[in-house]
Amino acid sequence: MPGLETFAEDVQVANCLAEQGVYPAMDLTRDHMGAEYFNPFTPDTHIHLKKGQTSQMHWFEACSFQIKYGYACCSSYAATYHYIEPSAMRRLYALLHGHCPALQQQHRPLPP
């Protein structure tokens, strides 16, 4: 769809690929537990998403397969989140990858 102006360029690329018979392989987009590497919302939004929720995220359920809900949704090795400020992304990376001195000093494990 050349010339289409939209904020959802990733969805448009996926649509173009699908028209050519190219679909993402589940094992390339998810970790060994089935949690997503590429997340279209903030971690908070994904964690609190409930099955059948009617909201702006309805398209996510309609276009996704085998969605994990709650803390199981997002991989610890997530590559992307949308709608997250750069400073929040750096903090999230630090928390997930053991670079947070406050957590290391208190010896508190992250939630599963």
C-alpha positions in Angstrom: 0.0 0.0 0.0 2.5 2.6 -1.1 1.7 6.1 0.0 -0.6 5.0 2.8 0.0 7.3 5.8 -0.4 5.4 9.1 1.3 5.0 12.4 1.1 1.2 12.0 3.9 0.7 9.6 4.8 -2.6 11.2 1.3 -3.9 10.5 1.4 -2.7 6.9 4.7 -4.5 6.4 3.2 -7.7 7.8 0.2 -7.3 5.5 2.4 -6.9 2.4 4.4 -10.0 3.4 1.2 -12.0 4.0 0.0 -11.0 0.5 3.1 -12.7 -0.8 2.6 -15.8 1.4 5.3 -14.9 3.9 4.2 -15.4 7.6 6.2 -15.0 10.8 7.4 -18.3 12.3 6.3 -18.7 15.9 9.7 -19.9 16.9 11.3 -16.7 15.6 8.9 -14.4 17.5 8.6 -16.2 20.8 10.9 -17.7 23.4 10.9 -21.3 24.6 8.0 -20.5 26.9 5.9 -18.9 24.2 6.4 -15.4 25.4 6.6 -12.6 22.9 9.9 -11.0 21.8 8.1 -8.2 19.8 5.5 -6.4 21.9 3.2 -3.7 20.4 2.3 -2.1 23.8 4.1 -1.2 27.0 5.0 -4.0 29.5 2.3 -2.8 31.9 -0.4 -2.9 29.1 0.6 -6.5 28.1 0.7 -7.7 31.7 -2.8 -6.4 32.5 -4.4 -7.4 29.2 -7.3 -9.8 29.8 -8.7 -12.3 27.4 -11.8 -10.9 25.6 -11.1 -7.4 26.7 -12.9 -4.9 24.5 -10.8 -1.9 24.0 -8.3 -0.4 21.5 -6.4 -3.7 21.9 -9.1 -5.8 20.3 -7.1 -5.9 17.1 -4.2 -7.5 19.0 -6.3 -10.5 20.0 -7.8 -10.7 16.5 -4.4 -10.7 14.8 -2.4 -12.8 17.2 -2.3 -16.5 18.0 -1.8 -18.3 21.2 -1.5 -15.1 23.3 -0.1 -15.5 26.8 -1.7 -13.3 29.5 -0.3 -11.8 32.7 3.4 -12.1 33.5 3.8 -14.9 30.9 3.1 -12.5 28.0 6.5 -10.9 27.4 9.8 -12.6 27.1 12.7 -11.7 29.4 14.6 -11.3 26.2 12.0 -9.0 24.6 13.4 -7.0 21.7 10.7 -4.3 21.4 7.9 -2.5 23.2 5.9 0.3 21.6 4.8 3.5 23.3 7.6 3.4 25.9 9.9 6.4 26.7 13.6 5.8 26.2 14.4 6.3 29.9 11.8 3.7 30.8 13.2 1.3 28.3 16.7 1.6 29.7 15.3 1.0 33.2 13.4 -2.0 32.0 16.5 -3.4 30.4 18.4 -2.9 33.6 15.8 -4.7 35.6 15.4 -7.6 33.2 19.1 -8.2 32.7 20.5 -7.8 36.2 21.9 -4.3 36.0 19.8 -2.8 38.7 21.9 -2.1 41.8 18.8 -1.6 44.0 17.6 -5.1 43.2 21.0 -6.7 43.5 21.5 -5.1 47.0 18.2 -6.2 48.3 18.5 -9.7 46.7 14.8 -9.5 45.6 14.0 -11.8 42.6 11.9 -10.5 39.8 8.3 -11.8 39.6 7.9 -14.9 37.3 
